[in-house]
Amino acid sequence: MNYNISTEPGARLRIDKWLWAARFFKTRSLASDAVEKGRVKIGGANVKPSKDVRVGDLVEIDIERLVWQVEVRGVCDVRGPASVAQTLYAETDEGRTKRMAEAERRKTYREPAAGMQGRPTKRDRRVIDKFSGSD
């Protein structure tokens, strides 16, 4: 299949469609929701899903608190394989170091309440009270 990737400086595409084609999100509606919630910024500014992204723009994408800082290298309006999608952007060195540091921190640091679900049981409450010193 022929994927029309445009790398000319004037090339542009809707940000939600570009995020979907670059495989940051599985569906276009997920990409659109992320943009509406302010998790995607172009040039440091919050945008709407209909905003056009151009070749050369700097895009910040927050996916589950992992921030990707990428420079748009090309636009393609169809979703292709991962090898094609990776040619649409280039991650900045600063962004990569921050993202890797956060990923490493997540591996070593475990959220204290990660194992808890819902309210503590009566038994859990007794253990909490015993450790906190209250009767």
C-alpha positions in Angstrom: 0.0 0.0 0.0 1.2 3.5 -0.8 1.4 5.8 2.2 1.4 9.5 1.1 3.8 11.0 3.7 4.3 14.7 3.1 7.4 16.3 4.5 7.2 19.7 2.9 7.4 22.6 5.3 3.8 23.8 4.5 2.2 20.3 4.9 -0.4 20.2 7.6 -3.0 17.9 9.1 -5.5 17.9 12.1 -3.7 17.1 15.3 -6.1 14.3 16.3 -5.6 12.7 12.9 -1.8 13.0 13.1 -1.7 11.6 16.6 -3.7 8.6 15.4 -1.6 8.1 12.3 1.7 8.4 14.3 0.3 5.6 16.6 0.3 7.6 19.8 -3.4 6.5 20.3 -5.3 3.5 19.1 -8.3 5.4 17.9 -8.9 8.9 16.6 -11.6 9.4 19.2 -9.0 8.7 22.0 -6.6 11.1 20.4 -9.4 13.7 20.2 -10.3 13.2 23.9 -6.7 13.6 24.9 -6.4 16.9 23.0 -9.7 18.2 24.5 -8.4 17.3 28.0 -5.3 19.5 27.5 -2.9 16.5 27.3 -1.5 17.6 23.9 0.2 20.9 23.3 1.6 22.4 20.1 4.4 24.9 20.8 3.5 24.9 24.5 -0.1 26.0 24.0 -3.3 23.9 24.5 -5.2 23.3 21.3 -8.4 21.9 20.0 -8.7 18.6 18.0 -9.3 20.5 14.8 -6.0 22.5 15.1 -3.6 21.9 12.2 -0.1 20.5 13.0 2.6 21.5 10.5 5.9 19.9 9.7 8.5 21.4 12.1 6.0 22.0 15.0 7.0 20.9 18.5 4.3 18.7 20.1 4.0 17.7 23.7 1.9 14.5 24.3 1.1 13.4 27.9 0.1 9.7 27.9 -0.5 8.4 31.4 1.9 11.0 32.9 4.7 10.1 30.5 5.4 13.2 28.4 6.6 12.8 24.9 8.3 15.9 23.3 8.4 15.3 19.5 9.1 17.4 16.4 6.7 16.7 13.5 8.8 15.4 10.6 5.9 14.5 8.3 2.1 14.2 8.0 0.1 11.2 6.7 -3.6 11.0 6.8 -3.8 7.2 6.9 -2.6 4.9 9.7 0.1 2.6 8.5 2.5 0.2 10.2 4.7 1.3 13.1 7.7 1.6 10.8 5.9 4.2 8.7 4.5 5.9 11.8 7.9 6.4 13.3 9.0 8.5 10.3 6.3 11.1 11.1 8.1 12.4 14.2 11.5 12.7 15.9 11.7 12.7 19.7 13.8 15.6 21.1 16.8 14.6 23.2 15.6 16.6 26.2 12.2 14.9 26.0 13.7 11.4 25.7 15.9 11.9 28.8 12.9 13.1 30.9 10.7 10.3 29.6 13.3 7.6 30.3 13.9 9.1 33.8 10.2 8.9 34.6 9.9 5.4 33.2 12.9 4.3 35.4 11.4 6.0 38.4 8.1 4.1 37.8 10.0 0.8 37.8 11.7 1.4 41.1 9.0 3.3 42.9 5.8 1.6 43.9 2.8 3.7 44.7 1.9 3.1 48.4 -1.8 2.7 47.7 -1.4 0.6 44.5 -2.5 -2.6 46.2 -5.5 -1.1 48.0 -8.9 -1.3 46.3 -11.8 0.6 47.8 -12.3 1.2 51.5 -10.2 -0.7 54.1 -11.8 -3.8 55.6 -12.3 -4.0 59.4 -9.1 -6.1 59.6 -7.1 -3.5 57.5 -8.4 -0.8 59.8 -7.1 -2.6 62.9 -3.7 -2.9 61.3 -3.7 0.8 60.4 -4.7 1.7 63.9 -2.0 -0.5 65.4 0.7 1.1 63.3 -0.5 4.7 63.8 -0.7 4.2 67.6 -4.4 5.2 67.9 -6.8 3.0 69.8 
